[in-house]
């Protein structure tokens, strides 16, 4: 255990340019290839609903549970005033959530703490697991957590760093696609209970503007994460 703790609290050597580029390409493939995206998108849903849950607690709402569904949708239920700044903040958190988590991960990687990033993610998944209220959601979080744990416990330092970069790339790149899918669903007549449409009802601001705001935040996080953390070679 002391060796594990030393790995968590110590900075790891920087990975090569080839590894950084390769993990970025793999992450892009996991997002762009539709048959795979149907499954990997569940990671985005976990981050999305987790962001809702975190902000619900921050603004003083009572978190009643989180459900994740096989179609990669999810719902976070919190108790409190159905209107007002707190509810608006909760709704705002979902779509930018994965991008902001990716940006935070990029910051940690820029300091060399890839192993600490993985163990921090594992701790977050354990906490999230306590809030899951359906069987598929439990399976999804446990499956993802098992992969993270396996890499954190048995992976070599180079594998751990590469996996941490892959996850960071995935969060940063997948968040804008999720926003595009939101707008595509709305144009097709669906998504009327989406975060953007709920924000429209609460604020009077058109849902399309909220979708645009989500998109701008996710793209800004992607750009800042790439430049700020040195994910791309200089």
URZIGI-V187754 format. One record per helix or strand. SS is the DSSP state (hx for helix, st for strand). FROM is the first residue (numbers start at 1). TO is the last residue. Records with the same first field share a line. If there is no record, write none. Layout:
# URZIGI-V187754
SS: FROM-TO + FROM-TO
This chain:
# URZIGI-V187754
hx: 2-9 + 17-32 + 34-58 + 85-110 + 114-129 + 135-154 + 157-187 + 195-203 + 207-229
st: 62-68 + 74-79 + 132-132
